[in-house]
Amino acid sequence: MTAIQDQVILVTGSTDGIGKQTAYDFAKMGATVLLHGRNRERAEVTLQEIFAATGNNRLEYYLADFSSLTDVRHLAEAVRFKHRSLNILINNAGIGAGNLTNKQRALSQDGYELRLAVNYLAPFLLTHLLLPCLQQAVPSRIINVASVGQQPIDFENVMQEQQYNPMQAYCQSKIAGVMFTFDLAEQLKNKGITVNCLNPGSRLNTKMVREMFGEYRGSVQSGADEIIYVATSHELEGVTGKYFDQKQEAQSIAQAYDRKARQKLWQLSKSLCNL
Ligand SMILES: NC(=O)c1ccc[n+]([C@@H]2O[C@H](COP(=O)([O-])OP(=O)(O)OC[C@H]3O[C@@H](n4cnc5c(N)ncnc54)[C@H](OP(=O)(O)O)[C@@H]3O)[C@@H](O)[C@H]2O)c1
């Protein structure tokens, strides 16, 4: 495995929470860290904070609002333009269910249900567009940050037009990420790119959790530790297509193992992303 100091790592959603801690930890190890955010000022402040704390001057930030697939395409282009190869892609950016008293259905800039768009379609598209860079860096790793919050996708109501429930929307977007992980891992088998997903913990102290539940139970550091373990540990070399929880291989809900459901999701995602 390439020494961490020689690795280029993209962490999406690294202006706050678990992603920011993960980016900080990778920077401390000496990696080239590509930060990502949707707001220039927050991204700039994050970069300066991490630089001041680690002394690592191989930090860059990229902007893209994941509620826009055009923004995601621009992000991939910008990364590809600057970096021929990418060792690790951490698909972490996401939104929670919001304030649970607010049941207002929200849409992305492309007119898709917002949580599906930001938490699932954006990383689905970004990952595809960055595959050439990951291929250049083999052995490389893709990590999708999932959740224990998983509910089956209702293919008759994917955009949640009927009976909107933000928690259902969040959980659907998260199982979609797990299903994507399993399929992509299969497609990339023996190509040197592994694809795994993980639950970073439950109710960790982040903006998303505080907004949803008003309280938290665990630390942001524990979530970052989990991501870094799956992204770098030697014992997971070559391990692909797994869902991890607390650094252990775990079971997702049944739909993730339903090949037909996964095929349906894959086709739908390709068409929604215009791939
Ligand atoms: N915290 C937990 O207990 C927990 C449990 C299970 C899974 N997770 C997962 O862990 C990941 C990180 O969540 P977190 O708890 O660290 O949340 P967080 O503190 O709210 O951070 C979310 C990150 O995603 C970014 N983001 C949100 N919407 C975006 C958009 N439209 N475009 C681009 N970036 C966007 C945020 O940017 P801003 O800084 O601009 O807001 C921030 O950098 C998520 O995928 C979440 O589902 C978290």
The ligand as a Tripos MOL2 file, in Angstrom:
@<TRIPOS>MOLECULE
LIG
   48    52     1     0     0
SMALL
NO_CHARGES

@<TRIPOS>ATOM
      1 N1        -23.5310   11.9360   13.1370 N.am      1 LIG1
      2 C1        -23.9840   10.6870   13.1910 C.2       1 LIG1
      3 O1        -24.2830   10.1520   14.2760 O.2       1 LIG1
      4 C2        -24.1420    9.8830   11.9270 C.ar      1 LIG1
      5 C3        -24.6980    8.5830   12.0310 C.ar      1 LIG1
      6 C4        -24.8350    7.8240   10.8820 C.ar      1 LIG1
      7 C5        -24.4130    8.3340    9.6670 C.ar      1 LIG1
      8 N2        -23.9000    9.6030    9.5870 N.ar      1 LIG1
      9 C6        -23.4710   10.0820    8.2720 C.3       1 LIG1
     10 O2        -22.2100   10.7220    8.4030 O.3       1 LIG1
     11 C7        -22.0460   11.6820    7.3590 C.3       1 LIG1
     12 C8        -21.5590   12.9870    7.9460 C.3       1 LIG1
     13 O3        -22.5650   13.5260    8.7650 O.3       1 LIG1
     14 P1        -22.2860   14.4390   10.0480 P.3       1 LIG1
     15 O4        -23.0470   13.8250   11.1640 O.co2     1 LIG1
     16 O5        -20.8470   14.7000   10.2020 O.co2     1 LIG1
     17 O6        -23.0980   15.7450    9.6100 O.3       1 LIG1
     18 P2        -22.7140   17.3020    9.5790 P.3       1 LIG1
     19 O7        -21.8850   17.6850   10.7420 O.co2     1 LIG1
     20 O8        -24.0310   17.9780    9.3830 O.co2     1 LIG1
     21 O9        -21.7920   17.4290    8.2790 O.3       1 LIG1
     22 C9        -22.3080   17.2000    7.0080 C.3       1 LIG1
     23 C10       -21.3150   17.6660    5.9510 C.3       1 LIG1
     24 O10       -21.9500   17.5080    4.6660 O.3       1 LIG1
     25 C11       -22.0120   18.7900    4.0320 C.3       1 LIG1
     26 N3        -23.2220   18.9630    3.2300 N.ar      1 LIG1
     27 C12       -24.5110   18.9650    3.6430 C.ar      1 LIG1
     28 N4        -25.3330   19.2460    2.6210 N.ar      1 LIG1
     29 C13       -24.5520   19.4430    1.5310 C.ar      1 LIG1
     30 C14       -24.8180   19.7810    0.1860 C.ar      1 LIG1
     31 N5        -26.0500   20.0310   -0.2750 N.pl3     1 LIG1
     32 N6        -23.7650   19.9080   -0.6640 N.ar      1 LIG1
     33 C15       -22.5060   19.7140   -0.2360 C.ar      1 LIG1
     34 N7        -22.1950   19.4000    1.0410 N.ar      1 LIG1
     35 C16       -23.2110   19.2640    1.9170 C.ar      1 LIG1
     36 C17       -21.9990   19.7960    5.1740 C.3       1 LIG1
     37 O11       -21.6370   21.0930    4.6820 O.3       1 LIG1
     38 P3        -21.9360   22.4320    5.5680 P.3       1 LIG1
     39 O12       -20.7620   22.5600    6.4840 O.co2     1 LIG1
     40 O13       -22.0020   23.5000    4.5390 O.co2     1 LIG1
     41 O14       -23.2230   22.2070    6.2700 O.co2     1 LIG1
     42 C18       -20.9590   19.1600    6.0850 C.3       1 LIG1
     43 O15       -19.6800   19.3900    5.6220 O.3       1 LIG1
     44 C19       -23.4120   11.7830    6.6590 C.3       1 LIG1
     45 O16       -23.3780   11.0450    5.4740 O.3       1 LIG1
     46 C20       -24.3530   11.1340    7.6590 C.3       1 LIG1
     47 O17       -25.5020   10.6010    7.0480 O.3       1 LIG1
     48 C21       -23.7550   10.3850   10.6860 C.ar      1 LIG1
@<TRIPOS>BOND
     1     1     2 1
     2     2     3 2
     3     2     4 1
     4     4     5 ar
     5     4    48 ar
     6     5     6 ar
     7     6     7 ar
     8     7     8 ar
     9     8     9 1
    10     8    48 ar
    11     9    10 1
    12     9    46 1
    13    10    11 1
    14    11    12 1
    15    11    44 1
    16    12    13 1
    17    13    14 1
    18    14    15 2
    19    14    16 1
    20    14    17 1
    21    17    18 1
    22    18    19 2
    23    18    20 1
    24    18    21 1
    25    21    22 1
    26    22    23 1
    27    23    24 1
    28    23    42 1
    29    24    25 1
    30    25    26 1
    31    25    36 1
    32    26    27 ar
    33    26    35 ar
    34    27    28 ar
    35    28    29 ar
    36    29    30 ar
    37    29    35 ar
    38    30    31 1
    39    30    32 ar
    40    32    33 ar
    41    33    34 ar
    42    34    35 ar
    43    36    37 1
    44    36    42 1
    45    37    38 1
    46    38    39 2
    47    38    40 1
    48    38    41 1
    49    42    43 1
    50    44    45 1
    51    44    46 1
    52    46    47 1
@<TRIPOS>SUBSTRUCTURE
     1 LIG1         1 GROUP 0 **** ****
